Amino acid sequence: MMLWLLGLAIAFAGRFIWLELGCMIPRSGGEKVYLEAAYKRPKLLATTVFAFQIVLLGFTASGCIVFTQYVYAAAGKTADEWEKRGVAILVITFICSLHAFVPNFGVRFMNGIGVIKVVVLFFIVVTGWAVLGGGTKVEDPHASFRNSFAGTSSSGYEWSNSLFKVLNSFAGYTNAAYVLNEVKNPVRTLKIAGPLGLGICGVFYLLANVAYFAAATPEEVAKSGVTVASLFMEKVFGSSGQKAISVLIATSAFGNVMTVTFAQARVNQELAKEGVLPFPKFWASSWPFGSPSSGLFLHWIPSFIVIVAVPFGDAYNFILDLEGYPGSVINFFVVCGFFWLRYKEPQLLRPFRCWPPIAAFYLCAQGFLMIAPFLRPPGGKGDTSLPYWLSSVVGIVVLVAGGIWWLVWVKIMPAIGEYRLRPEHEKLQDGTSVIVYKKVKGI
């Protein structure tokens, strides 16, 4: 519970930083826009590194895995790894196709599932109250809360590892920044909906965890993995309740994949419009249905690769760590840029201002999440069968690869070919404006 409270505090600190930056620069793109505003030199470096991180690691494989696990739990069946992978691939393929071919229906469907998610969380919370009140068959609902801090770890690695999972649950607070061009009155909407949505979500998550520990022991909760809600309902209502909640949680996971895919595809498209991706005109296109279909395909590719490549039993935890580490590096530089813009450009209109100590707390949290994953855990083993440092190293490699690509593309190749890159705006047939970097002879 302390981890969830700490995670919520970090998420709120991040929410206020993103709120100031989003109100100050109300454009789609999220961190890309804020990094570009703060780090104008070397030109295109921040954008290119962010592009590598968001394109290669912005997958939604974890949500597809949760959906698959709950579908099989609802059916009461077991399956081998490749059957589960097949279901996960079908999910991401269907969702990308839905957003590409019927984008308006996809948005309505996504919003409808969002309502279901809130209803499910509310039901779990209310059921948890009933359990704590002794109104169910759970014999001792207060057992888990006696000696609450027994067995608490002092390992920095384990705290950071757990925080990555908790913060992933709150990660949606940045999604609105990716699609601000599509939000009516973005400044007013951000100021009201951002803190309110995160606050409601945080309260529900905290109370849901209380409910889980009221019905099951910490050992049972830990062993259940991603299907903890199924365990909860089985403890309270038996097998029929377990199957019913599994269907609803699978639906919720499906909606989460839809939401993240919707946002990520638009970030991919914005990066393509800036010309930092190879073949920018292809990836930036909104043809033929006015949706970022190429951006959706670019999102599908790494999601497919991760689902196929990572051992399914380790996939969920490894993916969250793999997404979390480079995300913390990017967040660290965003908040550094936040302070730089406050100092360098104080005259910019800021409809919302974040209190500096809150930003400093967020900066320290991201610094901890960048260092702690390399501290050796007890026994030298993380929460997967893979080396405990692997996810962080892969994340660093991706960020460094972005820097190397920038060096080759912007510096080395122009020097060898004796040309310079000149940005030119081009209009696609669908009306999309794209920056294309032309080679101009002479340095």
C-alpha positions in Angstrom: 0.0 0.0 0.0 2.9 2.4 0.7 4.1 1.8 -2.8 0.7 2.7 -4.2 0.6 5.9 -2.2 4.1 6.8 -3.3 3.3 6.0 -6.9 0.2 8.1 -6.7 2.2 11.0 -5.3 4.8 10.7 -8.1 2.1 10.5 -10.7 0.4 13.7 -9.3 3.7 15.5 -9.3 4.2 14.5 -13.0 0.6 15.5 -13.7 1.2 19.0 -12.5 4.5 19.3 -14.5 2.8 18.1 -17.7 -0.2 20.4 -16.9 2.0 23.5 -16.9 3.9 22.4 -20.0 0.7 21.3 -21.8 -1.1 24.6 -21.0 1.9 26.6 -22.1 2.4 24.6 -25.4 -1.0 23.1 -26.2 0.1 20.9 -29.1 -0.1 17.2 -29.8 3.1 15.2 -29.2 3.6 15.2 -25.4 7.2 14.8 -24.3 8.4 15.4 -27.9 7.1 19.0 -27.8 8.4 19.7 -24.4 11.9 18.3 -25.1 12.1 20.4 -28.3 11.1 23.5 -26.4 13.8 23.0 -23.8 16.6 21.5 -25.8 16.8 23.4 -29.0 20.5 22.6 -29.5 21.9 20.3 -30.8 19.1 20.6 -33.4 16.9 17.4 -33.7 18.9 15.4 -31.1 16.2 15.4 -28.4 13.5 14.7 -31.0 15.5 11.8 -32.5 16.3 10.1 -29.2 12.6 10.4 -28.1 11.5 9.0 -31.5 13.6 5.9 -30.9 12.2 5.4 -27.4 8.6 6.0 -28.3 8.6 4.0 -31.6 10.7 1.0 -30.4 9.4 0.8 -26.8 5.9 2.3 -27.1 4.2 -1.0 -27.6 1.0 -2.3 -25.9 2.0 -5.9 -25.6 1.5 -5.9 -21.8 -2.2 -5.1 -22.1 -2.6 -7.8 -24.8 -1.0 -10.3 -22.4 -3.3 -9.3 -19.5 -6.3 -9.7 -21.9 -5.1 -13.2 -22.9 -4.6 -14.3 -19.3 -8.0 -13.2 -18.2 -9.7 -14.7 -21.3 -8.3 -18.1 -20.4 -9.1 -17.6 -16.7 -12.8 -16.9 -17.7 -12.9 -20.0 -19.9 -11.4 -22.1 -17.2 -8.8 -23.5 -19.7 -5.1 -23.7 -19.9 -3.0 -23.0 -23.0 0.6 -23.3 -24.2 2.7 -20.2 -24.8 2.1 -20.1 -28.6 -1.7 -20.2 -28.2 -1.5 -17.3 -25.8 0.8 -15.4 -28.1 -1.7 -16.0 -31.0 -4.5 -14.5 -29.0 -2.4 -11.5 -28.0 -1.4 -10.9 -31.6 -5.0 -11.1 -32.7 -5.9 -8.4 -30.1 -3.3 -5.9 -31.2 -4.1 -6.6 -34.9 -7.8 -6.1 -34.4 -7.4 -2.9 -32.4 -5.0 -1.3 -34.8 -7.4 -2.2 -37.7 -10.3 -0.8 -35.8 -8.6 2.6 -35.2 -7.3 2.6 -38.8 -10.5 1.7 -40.7 -13.3 3.0 -38.5 -11.6 5.7 -36.3 -14.8 7.4 -35.1 -16.4 4.1 -34.0 -13.0 3.1 -32.4 -13.1 6.2 -30.2 -16.7 5.6 -29.1 -16.0 2.0 -28.4 -12.9 3.0 -26.4 -15.0 5.4 -24.3 -17.6 2.8 -23.7 -15.1 0.3 -22.4 -13.7 3.1 -20.2 -17.0 3.3 -18.5 -17.0 -0.5 -17.9 -13.5 -0.2 -16.3 -14.8 2.4 -13.8 -17.8 0.3 -13.0 -15.6 -2.8 -12.4 -13.3 -0.9 -10.2 -16.2 0.5 -8.2 -17.7 -3.0 -7.8 -14.4 -4.4 -6.5 -14.1 -1.5 -4.0 -17.7 -2.0 -2.7 -17.2 -5.7 -2.5 -14.0 -5.1 -0.5 -16.0 -3.0 2.0 -18.4 -5.9 2.3 -15.5 -8.3 2.9 -14.0 -6.0 5.6 -17.4 -5.7 7.3 -17.7 -9.5 7.6 -20.5 -9.8 5.1 -18.9 -12.5 3.0 -17.5 -16.0 3.4 -14.0 -14.7 3.9 -13.1 -15.9 7.4 -10.6 -13.3 8.5 -10.6 -10.2 6.3 -8.2 -8.3 8.6 -5.4 -10.9 8.6 -3.3 -9.2 6.0 -3.4 -5.9 7.8 -1.9 -7.3 11.0 1.9 -6.7 11.1 1.4 -4.8 7.8 5.1 -4.0 7.4 6.3 -7.5 8.1 8.7 -8.7 5.4 9.1 -5.2 3.9 12.1 -5.1 1.6 15.0 -2.6 2.0 16.3 -3.4 -1.5 16.5 -0.4 -3.8 16.1 -2.6 -6.8 12.9 -4.2 -5.5 11.4 -0.8 -4.7 12.2 0.6 -8.1 11.0 -2.6 -9.8 7.7 -2.4 -7.9 7.3 1.3 -8.6 7.6 0.7 -12.4 4.6 -1.5 -12.1 2.6 0.9 -10.0 3.5 3.9 -12.2 2.4 2.0 -15.3 -1.1 1.9 -13.8 -1.1 5.7 -13.6 0.7 6.2 -16.9 -2.4 7.5 -18.6 -1.9 11.0 -17.1 0.5 11.8 -20.0 -1.7 10.4 -22.8 -3.8 13.6 -23.2 -0.7 15.5 -24.1 -0.2 13.2 -27.1 -3.5 14.2 -28.7 -4.1 17.9 -27.6 -4.8 18.9 -31.2 -7.9 16.8 -31.0 -9.1 18.2 -27.7 -11.6 21.1 -27.6 -10.4 24.0 -25.4 -7.3 22.0 -24.4 -6.1 24.4 -21.6 -9.4 24.3 -19.7 -9.8 20.6 -20.3 -6.3 19.8 -19.0 -6.7 21.9 -15.9 -10.0 20.2 -14.9 -10.0 16.7 -16.3 -6.3 15.9 -15.6 -6.1 16.1 -11.8 -9.8 15.0 -11.4 -9.2 11.8 -13.6 -6.0 10.9 -11.9 -7.5 11.5 -8.4 -10.5 9.3 -9.1 -8.3 6.6 -10.6 -5.8 6.8 -7.7 -8.5 6.4 -5.0 -10.1 3.5 -6.8 -6.7 1.7 -7.2 -5.9 2.2 -3.5 -9.2 0.9 -2.3 -9.1 -2.0 -4.8 -5.8 -3.1 -3.3 -7.4 -2.9 0.2 -10.1 -5.2 -1.1 -7.6 -7.7 -2.6 -5.7 -8.0 0.7 -8.9 -8.3 2.7 -9.9 -11.4 0.7 -6.4 -13.0 0.3 -3.1 -13.2 1.9 -0.1 -11.2 0.6 1.4 -14.5 -0.5 -1.7 -15.4 -2.5 -1.9 -12.0 -4.1 1.8 -12.2 -5.1 1.4 -15.6 -6.6 -1.7 -14.7 -8.6 0.3 -12.3 -10.8 -1.8 -10.3 -13.3 -5.0 -12.3 -12.4 -5.3 -10.9 -8.9 -8.9 -9.7 -9.6 -9.9 -13.3 -10.5 -8.4 -14.5 -7.2 -10.4 -11.9 -5.3 -13.7 -12.8 -6.9 -13.0 -16.5 -6.4 -12.4 -16.0 -2.7 -15.6 -14.0 -2.3 -18.1 -15.5 -4.7 -16.5 -18.8 -5.8 -15.8 -20.0 -9.4 -18.8 -18.3 -11.0 -17.7 -14.9 -9.7 -14.2 -15.6 -10.8 -15.3 -16.3 -14.3 -17.6 -13.2 -14.5 -14.9 -10.8 -13.3 -12.3 -12.3 -15.6 -14.6 -11.4 -18.6 -14.9 -7.8 -17.3 -11.2 -7.4 -16.6 -10.4 -8.8 -20.0 -12.7 -6.1 -21.4 -11.0 -3.5 -19.3 -7.5 -4.6 -20.6 -8.8 -4.5 -24.1 -9.9 -0.9 -23.5 -6.5 0.0 -22.1 -4.8 -1.4 -25.2 -7.3 0.7 -27.4 -6.5 3.9 -25.5 -2.7 3.5 -25.5 -2.7 2.5 -29.2 -4.9 5.5 -30.1 -2.4 7.9 -28.4 0.8 6.2 -29.5 -0.2 6.1 -33.2 -0.7 9.9 -33.1 2.7 10.4 -31.5 4.3 8.2 -34.3 2.5 10.4 -36.8 3.7 13.6 -35.2 7.3 12.3 -35.2 6.9 11.5 -38.9 5.6 15.0 -39.6 8.8 16.4 -38.1 10.8 14.3 -40.6 12.9 12.4 -38.0 11.7 9.0 -39.1 12.8 7.3 -42.3 10.2 7.6 -45.1 8.3 10.4 -43.3 5.6 10.9 -45.9 4.5 7.3 -45.6 4.4 7.2 -41.8 2.7 10.7 -41.6 -0.1 9.8 -43.9 -3.8 9.8 -42.8 -4.9 8.1 -46.0 -7.5 6.6 -46.6 -9.8 7.1 -43.7 -8.4 10.2 -42.0 -6.7 8.1 -39.3 -3.0 7.7 -38.6 -3.1 4.3 -40.3 0.7 4.2 -41.0 1.4 5.3 -37.4 -0.8 2.4 -36.2 1.1 0.0 -38.3 4.4 1.4 -36.9 2.9 0.8 -33.4 1.9 -2.8 -34.4 5.4 -3.9 -35.5 7.2 -3.6 -32.1 4.1 -4.9 -30.2 4.1 -8.0 -32.4 7.9 -8.5 -32.0 7.7 -8.3 -28.2 4.8 -10.7 -28.0 6.6 -13.3 -30.1 10.1 -12.8 -28.7 9.8 -12.6 -24.9 9.0 -15.8 -22.9 5.3 -15.5 -22.1 5.7 -16.2 -18.4 8.2 -13.4 -18.0 6.6 -11.1 -20.6 4.4 -8.9 -18.5 7.0 -8.0 -15.8 9.8 -7.6 -18.3 7.8 -5.4 -20.6 6.8 -3.0 -17.8 10.4 -2.7 -16.7 11.6 -2.3 -20.3 9.0 0.5 -20.9 9.6 2.0 -17.5 13.4 2.6 -17.4 13.8 4.7 -20.6 10.5 6.4 -19.8 12.1 7.5 -16.5 15.2 8.8 -18.4 12.9 10.8 -20.7 10.8 12.1 -17.8 14.0 13.2 -16.0 15.0 15.3 -19.0 11.5 16.7 -19.3 11.5 18.0 -15.7 15.0 19.3 -16.2 13.7 21.1 -19.2 10.8 22.4 -17.1 13.2 24.1 -14.8 15.3 25.4 -17.7 12.2 27.0 -19.4 11.2 28.6 -16.1 14.7 30.2 -15.9 15.3 30.9 -19.5 11.8 32.0 -20.7 9.9 33.3 -17.7 7.9 35.6 -20.0 6.0 32.7 -21.6 2.3 32.6 -20.8 1.6 29.8 -18.2 -2.1 29.4 -17.5 -1.1 26.9 -14.9 2.0 26.9 -12.7 3.5 23.9 -10.9 4.9 24.6 -7.5 8.8 24.1 -7.9 9.1 21.7 -4.8 6.6 19.4 -6.5 8.8 19.3 -9.6 11.9 18.8 -7.5 10.3 15.7 -5.8 9.4 14.3 -9.2 13.0 14.9 -10.4 14.4 13.0 -7.4 11.9 10.1 -8.0 13.0 9.8 -11.6 16.7 9.9 -10.6 16.0 7.1 -8.1 14.3 5.0 -10.8 17.3 5.5 -13.1 19.9 4.3 -10.5 18.1 1.7 -8.4 17.5 -0.9 -11.2 21.2 -1.5 -11.3 21.5 -2.3 -7.6 21.9 -6.0 -7.1 18.6 -7.5 -5.7 18.6 -10.1 -2.9 19.9 -13.4 -4.3 20.9 -11.6 -7.5 17.5 -12.4 -9.2 14.8 -10.1 -10.3 11.1 -10.9 -10.9 11.8 -12.8 -14.1 14.1 -15.6 -15.3 16.1 -13.0 -17.3 19.0 -11.1 -15.8 17.8 -8.4 -13.4 19.6 -5.7 -15.3 18.6 -6.7 -18.8 15.5 -4.5 -19.2 17.4 -1.3 -18.1 20.3 -2.1 -20.3 18.0 -2.6 -23.3 16.3 0.7 -22.6 19.7 2.5 -22.5 20.8 0.8 -25.7 17.6 2.1 -27.4 18.2 5.7 -26.2 21.9 5.5 -27.2 20.9 4.1 -30.6 18.8 7.2 -31.1 21.7 9.4 -30.4 24.0 7.4 -32.8 21.4 7.6 -35.5 21.2 11.4 -35.1 25.0 11.6 -35.2 25.1 9.6 -38.5 22.1 11.3 -40.1 22.8 14.9 -39.1 26.6 15.1 -38.7 28.6 12.2 -40.2 26.8 11.6 -43.5 26.5 15.3 -44.4 30.2 15.7 -43.7 31.1 12.7 -45.9 28.7 13.7 -48.7 29.5 17.4 -48.4 25.9 18.4 -48.1 23.6 19.9 -45.6 20.0 19.0 -44.6 17.4 21.6 -45.5 13.9 21.2 -44.1 11.1 21.7 -46.6 7.3 21.5 -45.9 5.4 19.3 -48.2 1.6 18.7 -48.4 0.4 15.1 -48.9 -2.7 14.3 -50.9 -4.7 13.9 -47.6 -3.7 17.5 -46.6 -1.1 16.4 -44.0 1.9 18.8 -43.8 5.2 17.0 -43.5 8.8 18.2 -43.1 11.1 16.5 -45.5 14.9 17.0 -45.1 16.5 17.6 -48.5 20.2 17.2 -49.2 21.6 20.5 -50.4 25.2 20.5 -51.8 27.7 22.6 -50.0 28.3 22.8 -46.2 
